[in-house]
Amino acid sequence: MAEHIDADVLVIGAGPTGLSTANLLADQGLRVALIEKHWGSGDEPRAISATDETLRVMHQIGILDALAPEMLMGTGARYYGRGGKIIAEVRPGSPRLGHPGKSQFDQPVMEGLLFEAAAQRENIELHFNTEATSIVQHKTGVIVNAVRRGDRSRGVSGVIAGNTKSDHTPAADAQRTELTINAAWVIACDGGRSFTRRELGIGLSGSTQVEKWIVVDLLDVPGTPEPFASFHCNGTRPTVVVPGVKGRRRYEFMLFEGEDEQEMISAASITKLVSPYQDISTVTVRRATVYTAHQRIAEKYRVGRVLLAGDAAHLMPPFAGQGLNAGIRDAAAAAWRVDAHIAGEGTDALIDDYAAERRPHAEDMVKLSKRIGWVVMNTNPVITRVRDAIVLATRALPPLNAWLTQMRFLKQPHYTTGTVAPIPSAVPAAAANLVGRSLPQPVIQTKTGARALDELLSKNWTLLEVTSGNRLVFEDLEGKRTTTTDIEGVFATAVGMVLLVRPDRYVGGIAPIAERAAMLASMGAKVPLLTRAPVRSEQ
C-alpha cells in the first residue's frame, strides 16, 4: 500500500539548486517535501565558482558564516597565451551586492551545509533513496508517484560521508515502497538527466561539446593559494588550474582524440599532467574523471504546475563558472513566485514571468561559456597567435581593456520584461537603470549601528524611499517604516524616488515618491497584494 504525502510544494532533486529552493520555500512558511534518488547530499567536487549573488542567497538561507571559511574569496583569473606569457589578468569590479564578485568553493561543503539547513527546518520533509516515477497534473495541483528503496531516510551529509568513506547505498534487494505525493506545485531540480523534463516531454536545444576534459581534484596542496584561477591557453594542451582553501586545487586538461580515458586518469598519467605545475608527490588525488560539456537549454521552463530549475533547465560548459550560479538564481526566482501564488497574492502571469526572466539570461550564459571555451581550447597555431595579439592589443584601448579585465563580459541579469513595473518618464536614467537588477547592498547606518542593507529588507516586498541627505526609508507592506543612512551614497542617483524591491532582492520598479501608488497599481495584475499596500497620507 502506497504511503501518502501532502505538501504545498514538492522539490525533486537535492543538489545545490534543489536544497536552496527547499530552504527558501520553507522560510516563506510553506510545507515542503523533497525527494532525492541518492542517499544524501553530493560528495563529489563539481561546481567550484560562486558569484556575489549566490553568496547573497547563501546568507539569506543562513549558511554563509559556516561556508565562508571554506572558500577562497574575491578571486580573479589569469590567462596565459602561447609560451606561458600572461595575456590578461581579470577580476570582477568593485563588489556591489555586499559580497565578492567571484569566489572559489567546495561543492560537497556547500551542499552539506544546505542539507543541514534543510534538515533543521521543521516544515521540510526529506525523502532520500526516493525516485519519481510518474507525474500527473490536475487543475489545482500535481500528483507525483515515487518509489523508495529501503527504509525511510532523511539522508546524510555527503561531505561527512566522503570524509569517513562511508557508503549509504541501499542493498540491491532492499524493499521497494511506493509513495504518492500531492502538492500544489512541483519544482524539478533533478539535474541534466532530469526525469521530470523527459516525463513532461520538454526538449533540449543546443549541442554537446566535441572536446572532452580530464578533471583532477587534489587535496593536501601545500602553501597559501593565490586568488587567481589560471587558464593556460597554450595551444598544446589547454589547462585550467583553480585554487581553493585548505589544500584544495583543481586541474582540468583537454583530452585529445585517440587518448584512452581510463589511461589518462591513471596515477602515472596524472603525475605527468600535473608535474609541470607543481610537485604531486605529497598531495592526495581526491577525484580524477573525464567529462563532456553540454551547451543546452530546455525549450520550456514550465508545464502547468511544474517548473524546471538548475541543470534540469540548462546545461553549460564550465569556462564561465556559471552553471551552479544560474541554478541558484533559478531557485530564488521560483521560490517567491510559487509562495505568492499559493498564498493567493500572485497570479498565473507572475509564474510565467519565471521563464520570461530566467530563460533568456541562462541562454546568454550558455553562449558565453561556449565562447570562452573556444578561446581556452583552441590549438590552431595561427588562431592562437592572433588571439594573443588581439588580447594584448586591448591594453592600448582603456574602455575595451576595462571591459575585459573587470569581467564586464559576464553579463549580470537585467530584466526588462517580467515582473517589473513601467518606469515613469520623470525617473532619471541612472536611477531607472536600477530596475530589473539585483538591489545594491551597501553598508547602511541605523540607530543601532552599521548593518548590511539586506538585514532591513522584508521577506516579502519592500518599499525603499531615497531622500535627501542620503536617507533611506524601508517600509514593508504592513506599513512599518525604518529610517537609515546610506553612508556610501550608493543610491545618490535615486534621490526623491521610491524603489519597489522584490522578495528575491531584485528591483521591481521605481517612481517618484509621490507616484508610489500608481507604481504599485501597475503591478496589480500579477501581484494583487501590492494594490493593498498602505497609501501614505503625505503622498
C-alpha positions as CSV (number, residue, x, y, z in Angstrom):
1,M,0.0,0.0,0.0
2,A,1.4,3.4,-1.0
3,E,2.4,6.0,1.5
4,H,0.7,9.4,1.1
5,I,2.5,12.7,1.5
6,D,0.8,16.1,1.3
7,A,2.8,19.3,0.7
8,D,2.4,22.8,-0.6
9,V,5.5,22.3,-2.9
10,L,7.4,19.2,-3.9
11,V,11.1,19.7,-4.8
12,I,12.6,16.9,-6.9
13,G,16.4,16.7,-6.5
14,A,18.7,17.6,-3.6
15,G,21.6,19.2,-5.3
16,P,22.5,22.8,-4.5
17,T,19.6,24.2,-6.5
18,G,17.0,21.8,-5.0
19,L,18.2,22.3,-1.4
20,S,18.3,26.1,-1.9
21,T,14.8,26.0,-3.3
22,A,13.5,23.9,-0.4
23,N,15.1,26.2,2.2
24,L,13.8,29.4,0.6
25,L,10.3,27.9,0.3
26,A,10.3,26.8,3.9
27,D,11.4,30.2,5.1
28,Q,8.2,31.6,3.5
29,G,6.2,29.2,5.8
30,L,5.3,26.6,3.2
31,R,5.1,22.9,3.7
32,V,7.9,21.4,1.5
33,A,8.6,17.8,0.5
34,L,11.9,17.0,-1.1
35,I,12.7,13.7,-2.8
36,E,16.2,12.6,-4.0
37,K,17.1,9.3,-5.6
38,H,20.5,9.2,-4.0
39,W,21.3,8.6,-0.3
40,G,22.4,12.1,0.7
41,S,23.8,15.3,-0.5
42,G,26.6,15.2,-3.0
43,D,30.1,14.1,-2.1
44,E,31.9,15.0,-5.4
45,P,33.6,18.4,-6.1
46,R,31.8,19.5,-9.3
47,A,31.0,23.2,-9.4
48,I,33.7,25.4,-8.0
49,S,32.9,29.1,-8.6
50,A,30.3,31.2,-6.7
51,T,29.2,34.7,-7.6
52,D,28.2,37.5,-5.2
53,E,24.5,36.8,-6.0
54,T,24.9,33.1,-4.9
55,L,26.6,34.2,-1.7
56,R,23.7,36.6,-1.1
57,V,21.3,33.7,-1.3
58,M,23.5,31.6,1.0
59,H,23.4,34.4,3.5
60,Q,19.7,34.6,3.2
61,I,19.4,30.9,3.9
62,G,21.7,31.2,6.9
63,I,24.8,29.2,5.9
64,L,27.3,31.8,4.7
65,D,29.0,32.2,8.1
66,A,29.9,28.5,8.0
67,L,30.6,28.4,4.3
68,A,32.9,31.5,4.0
69,P,35.9,29.9,5.9
70,E,35.8,27.1,3.4
71,M,36.0,29.5,0.4
72,L,38.8,31.4,-1.3
73,M,37.1,34.8,-1.6
74,G,37.4,37.5,-4.2
75,T,39.2,35.6,-6.9
76,G,40.1,36.5,-10.5
77,A,41.7,34.7,-13.4
78,R,45.0,34.9,-15.3
79,Y,45.0,33.9,-19.0
80,Y,48.3,32.6,-20.3
81,G,48.9,32.5,-24.0
82,R,51.5,30.7,-26.2
83,G,54.9,30.4,-24.4
84,G,53.4,30.8,-21.0
85,K,53.1,34.6,-21.2
86,I,50.2,36.3,-19.3
87,I,48.0,38.0,-21.8
88,A,45.2,39.0,-19.4
89,E,44.5,39.3,-15.7
90,V,40.8,39.7,-14.9
91,R,38.9,40.3,-11.7
92,P,35.3,41.4,-11.1
93,G,34.8,45.1,-10.4
94,S,34.1,46.6,-7.0
95,P,31.5,44.5,-5.1
96,R,28.0,45.9,-5.3
97,L,26.0,43.2,-3.6
98,G,27.8,43.1,-0.3
99,H,29.9,40.1,-1.3
100,P,33.0,39.4,-3.5
101,G,32.1,39.2,-7.2
102,K,33.7,35.7,-7.6
103,S,34.9,33.2,-5.1
104,Q,36.0,29.5,-5.2
105,F,34.2,27.0,-3.1
106,D,33.9,23.2,-2.5
107,Q,30.6,21.8,-3.7
108,P,30.3,19.0,-1.1
109,V,30.8,21.5,1.7
110,M,28.1,23.9,0.3
111,E,25.7,21.0,-0.3
112,G,26.3,19.6,3.1
113,L,25.5,22.9,4.7
114,L,22.4,23.4,2.6
115,F,21.4,19.8,3.6
116,E,21.9,20.5,7.3
117,A,19.9,23.7,7.0
118,A,17.0,21.8,5.3
119,A,17.2,19.0,7.9
120,Q,16.8,21.7,10.7
121,R,13.7,23.2,9.1
122,E,10.6,21.5,10.6
123,N,8.4,22.3,7.6
124,I,10.7,20.4,5.2
125,E,10.1,16.7,4.8
126,L,13.2,14.9,3.4
127,H,12.9,11.6,1.5
128,F,16.2,10.2,0.2
129,N,16.6,7.0,-1.8
130,T,13.3,8.0,-3.4
131,E,12.8,8.4,-7.1
132,A,9.9,9.9,-9.0
133,T,8.2,7.5,-11.4
134,S,5.2,9.5,-12.8
135,I,3.7,13.0,-12.8
136,V,0.0,13.7,-13.2
137,Q,-1.3,17.2,-13.1
138,H,-4.8,18.5,-12.4
139,K,-6.4,21.9,-12.1
140,T,-5.2,22.7,-8.6
141,G,-2.1,20.6,-8.1
142,V,0.2,17.7,-9.0
143,I,0.3,14.1,-8.1
144,V,3.8,12.6,-8.2
145,N,4.3,8.8,-7.7
146,A,7.6,7.7,-6.5
147,V,9.5,4.6,-5.2
148,R,11.7,4.5,-2.2
149,R,14.4,1.9,-1.8
150,G,14.8,0.6,1.7
151,D,13.6,2.3,4.9
152,R,12.6,5.9,5.1
153,S,15.7,8.0,5.1
154,R,16.1,11.7,5.8
155,G,19.5,11.5,4.1
156,V,23.1,12.1,5.3
157,S,25.6,14.9,4.6
158,G,27.7,13.9,1.6
159,V,30.7,15.8,2.9
160,I,30.7,13.8,6.1
161,A,30.2,10.5,4.3
162,G,33.0,11.4,1.9
163,N,35.4,12.2,4.8
164,T,34.6,8.9,6.5
165,K,34.4,7.0,3.2
166,S,31.1,5.5,4.2
167,D,28.5,4.2,1.7
168,H,24.8,4.5,2.4
169,T,23.5,3.0,-0.8
170,P,20.6,0.6,-0.1
171,A,21.1,-3.1,-0.8
172,A,20.2,-4.3,-4.2
173,D,17.4,-6.4,-2.7
174,A,16.1,-3.6,-0.4
175,Q,12.3,-3.4,-0.1
176,R,10.6,-1.0,-2.5
177,T,7.9,1.2,-1.1
178,E,5.5,3.3,-3.3
179,L,4.8,6.9,-2.4
180,T,2.1,9.2,-3.6
181,I,2.9,12.9,-3.2
182,N,0.2,15.5,-3.5
183,A,1.4,19.1,-4.0
184,A,0.1,22.4,-5.2
185,W,3.4,22.9,-7.2
186,V,6.5,20.9,-8.2
187,I,9.9,22.5,-8.7
188,A,12.1,20.0,-10.5
189,C,15.8,20.4,-9.8
190,D,16.7,16.8,-10.9
191,G,19.8,17.5,-12.9
192,G,20.9,17.3,-16.5
193,R,19.3,13.9,-17.0
194,S,16.1,15.2,-15.5
195,F,13.3,12.6,-15.2
196,T,10.8,15.4,-14.9
197,R,11.9,17.0,-18.2
198,R,11.5,13.7,-20.0
199,E,8.2,12.9,-18.3
200,L,6.7,16.2,-19.4
201,G,8.1,15.9,-23.0
202,I,10.3,19.0,-22.7
203,G,13.0,19.1,-25.3
204,L,16.6,20.5,-25.0
205,S,18.0,22.8,-27.7
206,G,21.7,23.1,-28.2
207,S,24.7,20.8,-28.7
208,T,27.3,18.7,-27.0
209,Q,31.0,19.8,-26.9
210,V,33.2,17.6,-29.0
211,E,36.2,18.1,-26.8
212,K,36.4,16.1,-23.5
213,W,38.3,17.2,-20.4
214,I,40.2,15.4,-17.7
215,V,39.4,16.7,-14.2
216,V,41.8,16.1,-11.3
217,D,40.9,17.3,-7.8
218,L,43.7,17.4,-5.3
219,L,43.9,17.6,-1.5
220,D,46.8,18.5,0.8
221,V,48.3,21.0,-1.6
222,P,50.9,23.0,0.5
223,G,51.2,26.7,0.7
224,T,48.9,29.7,0.5
225,P,46.8,29.9,-2.7
226,E,46.9,32.9,-4.9
227,P,43.4,34.4,-5.5
228,F,43.5,33.6,-9.3
229,A,42.4,30.7,-11.4
230,S,44.9,30.1,-14.3
231,F,43.8,29.4,-17.9
232,H,46.8,28.1,-19.8
233,C,45.7,28.7,-23.4
234,N,49.0,27.4,-24.7
235,G,47.9,25.8,-27.9
236,T,49.4,22.5,-27.0
237,R,47.3,21.0,-24.1
238,P,44.9,23.7,-22.8
239,T,44.8,23.5,-19.0
240,V,42.8,25.2,-16.2
241,V,44.0,25.4,-12.6
242,V,41.6,26.5,-9.9
243,P,42.9,27.1,-6.3
244,G,41.0,26.6,-3.1
245,V,41.5,26.8,0.6
246,K,42.6,24.0,3.0
247,G,44.8,22.4,0.4
248,R,42.3,22.0,-2.4
249,R,43.1,22.5,-6.0
250,R,41.6,21.5,-9.3
251,Y,43.3,20.8,-12.6
252,E,41.4,20.5,-15.9
253,F,43.3,19.2,-19.0
254,M,41.9,18.8,-22.5
255,L,41.6,15.2,-23.6
256,F,42.8,14.7,-27.2
257,E,41.2,12.5,-29.8
258,G,42.7,9.0,-29.6
259,E,43.7,9.2,-26.0
260,D,42.3,6.5,-23.8
261,E,40.1,7.9,-21.0
262,Q,41.0,5.4,-18.3
263,E,44.7,5.5,-19.1
264,M,44.6,9.3,-18.9
265,I,43.2,9.3,-15.3
266,S,45.7,6.7,-14.1
267,A,48.2,7.7,-11.4
268,A,51.1,7.8,-13.8
269,S,49.2,10.0,-16.3
270,I,48.0,12.4,-13.5
271,T,51.6,12.8,-12.3
272,K,52.8,13.5,-15.8
273,L,50.0,16.1,-16.4
274,V,50.3,17.9,-13.1
275,S,54.1,17.9,-12.7
276,P,54.7,21.0,-14.9
277,Y,52.6,23.0,-12.5
278,Q,53.5,21.6,-9.1
279,D,55.1,18.7,-7.1
280,I,52.5,16.0,-6.8
281,S,54.4,13.6,-4.6
282,T,52.9,14.9,-1.3
283,V,49.3,15.5,-2.3
284,T,46.2,13.3,-2.4
285,V,44.2,12.7,-5.5
286,R,40.6,13.3,-4.4
287,R,39.0,12.6,-7.8
288,A,40.0,12.0,-11.4
289,T,37.4,11.7,-14.1
290,V,36.7,12.7,-17.7
291,Y,33.7,14.8,-18.6
292,T,32.0,16.1,-21.7
293,A,30.4,19.5,-21.6
294,H,27.0,20.3,-22.9
295,Q,25.5,23.6,-24.1
296,R,21.8,23.1,-23.9
297,I,18.7,24.8,-22.6
298,A,15.2,23.4,-22.0
299,E,12.6,24.6,-24.6
300,K,10.2,25.3,-21.7
301,Y,10.7,26.1,-18.1
302,R,7.1,25.5,-17.1
303,V,4.4,22.9,-17.9
304,G,1.2,23.6,-15.9
305,R,2.2,23.5,-12.2
306,V,5.7,22.1,-12.7
307,L,8.8,24.3,-13.0
308,L,12.3,23.3,-14.1
309,A,15.3,24.8,-12.3
310,G,19.1,24.3,-12.3
311,D,20.6,21.7,-14.7
312,A,17.2,20.3,-15.4
313,A,16.6,23.6,-17.3
314,H,20.1,24.5,-18.6
315,L,23.5,22.8,-19.2
316,M,26.6,24.8,-19.9
317,P,30.3,24.4,-20.2
318,P,32.3,25.3,-17.1
319,F,34.5,28.0,-18.6
320,A,32.4,31.0,-17.3
321,G,31.7,29.3,-14.0
322,Q,28.0,30.0,-14.2
323,G,26.2,26.6,-14.1
324,L,25.6,26.4,-10.4
325,N,25.1,30.2,-10.1
326,A,22.4,30.1,-12.7
327,G,20.7,27.3,-10.7
328,I,20.8,29.4,-7.5
329,R,19.2,32.3,-9.4
330,D,16.5,29.9,-10.6
331,A,15.9,28.8,-7.0
332,A,15.5,32.4,-5.8
333,A,13.3,33.4,-8.7
334,A,11.0,30.4,-8.5
335,A,10.5,30.2,-4.7
336,W,8.9,33.6,-4.0
337,R,6.7,33.3,-7.0
338,V,5.3,29.9,-6.0
339,D,4.8,31.2,-2.5
340,A,2.9,34.2,-3.7
341,H,0.7,32.0,-5.9
342,I,-0.2,29.6,-3.1
343,A,-1.0,32.5,-0.8
344,G,-3.3,34.0,-3.4
345,E,-1.0,37.0,-3.6
346,G,0.3,36.3,-7.1
347,T,-1.4,35.3,-10.3
348,D,-0.6,32.8,-13.0
349,A,1.1,35.6,-15.0
350,L,3.5,36.0,-12.1
351,I,4.6,32.3,-12.5
352,D,5.0,32.8,-16.3
353,D,7.5,35.6,-15.5
354,Y,9.8,33.0,-14.0
355,A,10.7,31.6,-17.5
356,A,10.4,35.1,-19.1
357,E,13.2,36.3,-16.9
358,R,15.4,33.3,-16.3
359,R,15.5,31.5,-19.6
360,P,17.0,34.4,-21.7
361,H,19.7,35.0,-19.2
362,A,20.6,31.3,-18.9
363,E,20.7,31.2,-22.7
364,D,23.2,34.1,-22.6
365,M,25.4,32.3,-20.1
366,V,25.4,29.1,-22.2
367,K,26.6,31.1,-25.2
368,L,29.2,33.0,-23.1
369,S,30.5,29.7,-21.7
370,K,30.9,28.3,-25.2
371,R,32.7,31.4,-26.4
372,I,35.2,31.4,-23.5
373,G,35.7,27.7,-24.1
374,W,36.7,28.4,-27.7
375,V,39.3,30.9,-26.5
376,V,40.7,28.5,-24.0
377,M,40.6,25.3,-26.0
378,N,41.9,26.4,-29.4
379,T,45.0,24.6,-30.5
380,N,45.3,26.0,-34.0
381,P,48.7,27.8,-34.1
382,V,47.5,30.6,-36.4
383,I,44.3,31.3,-34.4
384,T,46.1,31.2,-31.0
385,R,48.8,33.7,-32.2
386,V,46.1,36.1,-33.5
387,R,44.1,35.6,-30.2
388,D,47.1,36.5,-28.1
389,A,47.8,39.6,-30.2
390,I,44.3,40.8,-30.0
391,V,44.0,40.4,-26.3
392,L,47.3,42.2,-25.7
393,A,46.3,45.0,-28.0
394,T,43.3,45.8,-25.8
395,R,45.8,47.4,-23.4
396,A,46.0,50.4,-25.8
397,L,42.2,50.8,-25.6
398,P,41.3,51.5,-21.9
399,P,37.5,51.1,-22.3
400,L,37.9,47.7,-24.1
401,N,40.6,46.7,-21.7
402,A,38.4,47.5,-18.7
403,W,35.5,45.5,-20.2
404,L,37.9,42.5,-20.4
405,T,39.9,42.8,-17.2
406,Q,36.9,43.8,-14.9
407,M,34.9,40.8,-16.3
408,R,32.2,43.1,-17.7
409,F,31.6,40.5,-20.4
410,L,30.0,38.4,-17.7
411,K,26.5,40.0,-18.0
412,Q,24.5,40.2,-14.8
413,P,20.8,39.7,-15.1
414,H,18.9,42.8,-16.2
415,Y,15.2,42.0,-16.6
416,T,13.4,44.5,-18.9
417,T,10.4,42.2,-19.2
418,G,8.8,40.1,-16.5
419,T,7.9,41.2,-13.0
420,V,9.0,44.8,-13.5
421,A,6.8,47.9,-13.4
422,P,6.8,50.5,-16.2
423,I,9.3,53.3,-15.5
424,P,7.8,56.8,-15.4
425,S,9.4,59.4,-17.6
426,A,10.2,61.6,-14.6
427,V,12.8,59.0,-13.3
428,P,16.4,59.9,-14.2
429,A,18.2,57.4,-16.5
430,A,20.8,56.5,-13.9
431,A,18.0,55.7,-11.4
432,A,15.9,53.9,-13.9
433,N,18.9,51.6,-14.6
434,L,18.4,50.0,-11.1
435,V,15.1,48.4,-12.3
436,G,15.4,44.7,-13.2
437,R,18.7,44.3,-11.5
438,S,19.7,42.9,-8.2
439,L,19.5,45.6,-5.5
440,P,22.9,47.0,-4.4
441,Q,23.8,46.1,-0.9
442,P,25.9,48.8,0.8
443,V,26.6,49.1,4.5
444,I,24.0,51.4,6.0
445,Q,23.8,53.3,9.3
446,T,20.9,52.6,11.6
447,K,20.1,53.7,15.1
448,T,21.8,50.6,16.5
449,G,24.9,50.8,14.3
450,A,26.2,49.8,10.8
451,R,24.3,46.9,9.1
452,A,24.1,45.3,5.8
453,L,21.2,46.5,3.7
454,D,19.6,43.0,3.4
455,E,19.0,42.9,7.1
456,L,16.4,45.7,6.7
457,L,14.5,44.0,3.9
458,S,11.2,42.2,4.4
459,K,10.9,38.6,3.5
460,N,8.1,39.8,1.1
461,W,8.1,43.1,-0.9
462,T,9.9,46.2,0.5
463,L,9.4,49.8,-0.5
464,L,12.7,51.8,-0.3
465,E,12.5,55.6,-0.3
466,V,15.6,57.6,-1.1
467,T,15.5,61.1,0.2
468,S,18.0,64.0,0.6
469,G,20.9,63.6,3.0
470,N,21.5,60.0,1.9
471,R,18.4,59.0,3.9
472,L,16.9,55.5,3.1
473,V,13.5,54.7,4.5
474,F,12.5,51.0,4.4
475,E,8.8,50.1,4.5
476,D,7.1,46.7,4.5
477,L,3.7,46.0,3.2
478,E,2.3,46.4,6.7
479,G,3.4,50.0,6.8
480,K,6.3,49.5,9.2
481,R,9.0,52.1,8.4
482,T,12.7,52.2,9.4
483,T,14.9,55.2,8.6
484,T,18.6,54.7,7.9
485,T,21.5,56.5,6.2
486,D,23.2,55.3,3.0
487,I,26.7,56.2,4.3
488,E,28.3,55.1,1.0
489,G,26.0,57.2,-1.2
490,V,25.2,54.2,-3.4
491,F,21.6,55.4,-4.1
492,A,22.5,59.1,-4.7
493,T,21.2,58.9,-8.2
494,A,17.7,58.0,-6.9
495,V,17.0,60.8,-4.5
496,G,13.3,61.6,-4.5
497,M,12.4,58.1,-5.7
498,V,10.9,55.0,-4.2
499,L,12.2,51.6,-5.2
500,L,10.0,48.5,-5.2
501,V,12.2,45.6,-4.0
502,R,11.0,42.1,-4.8
503,P,11.4,39.1,-2.3
504,D,14.4,37.9,-4.4
505,R,16.2,41.2,-3.9
506,Y,15.6,42.5,-7.4
507,V,14.3,45.9,-8.1
508,G,10.8,45.5,-9.5
509,G,10.0,49.2,-10.0
510,I,10.9,52.8,-9.4
511,A,8.9,56.0,-9.3
512,P,8.9,59.5,-7.8
513,I,7.8,59.1,-4.2
514,A,4.5,61.0,-5.0
515,E,3.7,58.4,-7.7
516,R,4.2,55.4,-5.4
517,A,0.5,54.3,-5.6
518,A,0.5,54.3,-9.4
519,M,3.6,52.1,-9.4
520,L,2.0,49.6,-7.1
521,A,-1.2,49.6,-9.1
522,S,0.7,48.9,-12.3
523,M,1.8,45.6,-10.8
524,G,-1.7,44.6,-9.6
525,A,-2.4,42.2,-12.5
526,K,0.5,40.0,-11.4
527,V,0.8,40.7,-7.7
528,P,-2.7,41.8,-6.3
529,L,-1.1,42.0,-2.9
530,L,0.7,45.2,-3.9
531,T,-2.6,47.0,-4.5
532,R,-3.4,46.6,-0.8
533,A,-0.2,48.2,0.4
534,P,-0.8,51.3,2.6
535,V,-1.1,54.7,0.9
536,R,0.7,57.2,3.0
537,S,-1.1,60.5,3.8
538,E,1.9,62.7,2.8
539,Q,1.5,61.5,-0.8
